[in-house]
Amino acid sequence: MIDYISVTNFTDCQRLFHGRGHAYENLSHVNVDWLSPVMLITLYQAVDEAWLLTQAKALQALTAECRSVQVQRRYDKFSPTQVLLGEAIDHTIVTENGLSYHIELGKAQNSGLFLDMSNGRTWVKEHAQDHNVLNLFAYTCAFSVAATAGGASKVVNIDLSKASLSKGRENHQLNHLAKRDGKKVIFEGLDIFKSNSRIKKYGKYDLLICDPPSFQKGSVNIERDYAKIIRRIPQWMNSGAKLMLCLNSPDLDEQFLLSEVERECPDCIFDEQLQNPEVFKEAYKGKGLKVLIFTYQPS
């Protein structure tokens, strides 16, 4: 695994090795992330422990900034995290594209920042100037941080998890973006599918970011539910608004999303598909993250 890593710049957080894309033989169960000063190995099945320690030592040697090598075992109940080498660090602050984000290790399955969406956050920062932004499934509000830093006039963050939104507030405070020059950042702990009137209250919007989970028991099945979001675009968005629609399911490709948009809101014109960071190599087309950009242009 270590032989496939050629990174020399460890300034920003990043994925170093993406085995889950099935592009590397016998390594589809391994990812490695750099979350300064932590190297995080994520395993989706058990491995030989001697091999794991060898990899950990090689990762530690990649940069003098590394103070901890940890492993998260996704195949075990509650996805426990263990320190392999160095310090027991359970919280850190990482940087990406000039912005900072809180990272928590060992407390939940996800650390607080999805690294495959780095190009999406860059796109948002570049297209948010003076826009009223709606951020659905906001999680820890990384898109909102990027939009506010990019000059958005207002960002409305919607997520069912109030704990995640609390982390989002901390991310804005970390970047001194909680409220700046009269700009507003709003956090609403709502069920998106049951709160249309509250969402409409802050609109209409110039930029929509929709990055839903593929499945959450009792709340989201995106194959069934994406249509419910798309058909509300005319209620939410101004003419000429930009839409970033994301799809994480490995079982649904970009054609699924294009077809949903064509059926539910044909006034959305497809512009482009954003490329994922180069390290996220996928052996099979359509399996990884899909990020599609549209313009809402009612006739």
Secondary structure, DSSP 8 states (H G I E B T S, - for coil): -GGG------SS-EEEEEGGGS-STT-TTEEEEEETTEEEEEESS---HHHHHHHHHHHHTT-TT--EEEEEETTSTT--EEEEEE----EEEEEETTEEEEEE-SSSSS-S--GGGHHHHHHHHHH-TT-EEEEES-TT-HHHHHHHHTT-SEEEEEES-HHHHHHHHHHHHHTT-SS-TT-EEEEEE--GGG-HHHHHHT--EEEEEE---SEETTTEEHHHHHHHHHTTHHHHEEEEEEEEEEE--TT--HHHHHHHHHHH-TTEEEEEEE---TT---SSTTSS-EEEEEEE---
